[in-house]
Amino acid sequence: MRLICSISTVRDLRQQTLTERRTQLENLILADDESRIQFSEEFHGDGNALFKACAERELEGIVSKHALAPYRSGRSKTWLKTKCFTQTRGLLHRKPGRL
C-alpha cells in the first residue's frame, strides 16, 4: 500500500510503520459501509499453529511483516512469505493414439 486516498486528502505513508499504516487503512476501509475490501486481522501468537491451520484449509500461505518496518517495494528482510504446499497423488492414464 503506497498511498491511502480519501476524498479530502492524499498522504504518502511509506515511511510510517506497518502498525501505523494498518491503523490508517483499517479506519478508511471500515468507514465505508459499502466497501468490497475486507481487512484481515493481525495474528500474534504461535506461528506454527497458524501455518498448520492455513495448510489444513488449503490456503496459499502466510505473509509475515515486521510491525515497526516502513514500507519498502520489492523483497526485503522485514517480510517473509511462507507458502503452504500440498501434495496430490494420482495416476495418469494415456489413451492409445493420444499424446
C-alpha positions in Angstrom: 0.0 0.0 0.0 1.8 3.1 -1.1 -0.9 5.7 -0.7 -4.2 6.0 1.1 -6.6 8.2 -0.7 -9.7 9.7 0.6 -11.9 12.4 -0.8 -10.1 15.2 1.0 -6.5 14.0 1.4 -3.7 12.1 -0.2 -0.8 11.1 2.0 2.3 9.1 1.4 2.5 6.6 4.2 5.7 4.7 3.1 7.8 6.0 6.0 5.3 5.0 8.7 5.5 1.7 10.4 3.3 -1.2 9.3 1.3 -0.8 12.5 0.6 2.9 11.7 -0.3 2.1 8.1 -2.6 -0.7 9.1 -4.5 1.6 11.5 -5.0 4.2 8.8 -6.1 1.7 6.3 -8.5 0.0 8.7 -10.1 3.3 9.6 -10.5 4.1 5.9 -12.0 0.7 4.9 -14.3 0.4 7.9 -15.6 3.9 7.4 -17.1 2.8 4.1 -20.1 0.5 4.7 -20.2 -0.4 1.0 -16.6 -1.3 0.6 -15.9 -4.7 -1.0 -12.4 -4.7 0.6 -12.0 -7.0 3.6 -9.5 -6.0 6.2 -7.5 -9.0 7.6 -6.9 -9.3 11.3 -3.4 -9.3 12.7 -2.2 -12.5 14.3 0.0 -12.6 17.4 0.9 -16.0 18.8 2.0 -19.4 17.7 3.2 -19.2 14.1 3.4 -22.9 13.7 -0.2 -23.4 14.7 -1.3 -20.7 12.2 0.7 -22.3 9.5 -0.8 -25.7 10.2 -4.4 -24.2 10.2 -3.7 -22.5 6.9 -2.4 -25.7 5.3 -5.4 -27.7 6.6 -7.7 -25.2 4.9 -5.6 -25.4 1.7 -4.8 -21.7 1.8 -1.9 -20.3 -0.2 0.3 -19.3 2.7 1.2 -16.6 5.2 2.9 -13.2 4.8 4.8 -12.1 7.9 5.9 -8.5 8.2 7.9 -6.7 10.9 5.4 -4.4 12.7 7.9 -1.5 13.1 9.2 -1.5 9.5 8.5 1.2 7.0 7.1 0.2 3.5 9.7 -0.9 1.0 8.9 -2.1 -2.5 10.4 -5.4 -3.6 11.9 -8.0 -1.3 13.4 -7.1 2.0 14.5 -8.7 5.3 11.4 -7.2 7.0 8.9 -9.6 5.5 8.6 -13.3 4.9 6.3 -15.2 2.6 5.7 -18.8 3.7 3.8 -20.9 1.3 1.7 -24.0 2.2 2.4 -26.7 -0.3 0.1 -29.7 -0.6 0.7 -32.9 -2.4 -1.8 -34.7 -4.5 -1.3 -38.3 -5.6 -2.9 -39.7 -8.6 -2.5 -42.0 -11.5 -2.4 -40.6 -15.1 -3.7 -42.8 -17.8 -3.0 -42.1 -21.5 -5.4 -43.4 -24.1 -3.6 -45.2 -27.0 -3.0 -43.0 -30.0 -3.2 -39.8 -28.0 -0.4 -37.6 -26.5 
